[in-house]
């Protein structure tokens, strides 16, 4: 693997906690008032930080000179510490592993398709409590939810990293570690900042939250963030198969999901993600069940090839079988995309790299 770039984290324990992070809207506003900085000036400060992805020092330069030291002393820009990066030899996709301040590792992936529409796949939790059988994060167990600042810092880090390539983050997808709708409060607030013109200013159509099907969260998302996209990781429209792949399916059976999806589709854009697993989800009965499940729902189906990983006994469907499945769905009138797997060599499976890293740290491998 090329492009491994270790970052010194020796002095982590010595990090002094300033009063607030740049993501703490209330604390920054209080600081602004204390320093008698004009609201317009704070707006420019945020503009430089979040839209131009500049450094804190560059952002401080827009403040009155006499206020810069106070802001510098009381504000912290980076919340996460970059621990390691991996660059795909295939297509330049980049995996960033971050260390949180309480020493957890999380992953973020920057995808760089040739279209130039850079996307960043971010994490919402440390580990995950859902234990899906096709996901390496599911093997890690759950540690804790990420904070709003930790979620947003992944996007700012990604933007700063790709700025020199003349790129900026266009799409944000919550498809990294964790089930976003089990960290609803922080994820919803982070999404609001991502689409807020005064913060990251992304289009709602370019922010996607992906869930394995937490029905109440799906409804809440569609109600609060109708301009954003909701992706349901369905992966099977057969209840017994789905339960084997996604234990949460027992709590939210297909009939419940279908209703939640229908409600969400009335308010905004919804998509179905479907993993093509050899002899598990790619058979004629799987296709028939999927067509039946979608019915007349206004929904786009993304077919995803599967990258196997150590510890999984699942196998991806062959390229020919994926194409055949896609063609047959199209013939049945569904709107379908067969996704190309970007960064297959580094993506392998979400959570795999962190899991491997943790084992090395504990001398297990
Ligand atoms: S697929 Fe998502 S919800 Fe399932 S274990 Fe992995 S991170 Fe958790």
Boltz pocket constraint, residues with backbone or C-beta under 6 A from the ligand:
constraints:
  - pocket:
      binder: B
      contacts: [[A, 127], [A, 128], [A, 129], [A, 130], [A, 131], [A, 132], [A, 135], [A, 136], [A, 137], [A, 138], [A, 139], [A, 176], [A, 177], [A, 178], [A, 179], [A, 212], [A, 350]]
      max_distance: 6.0
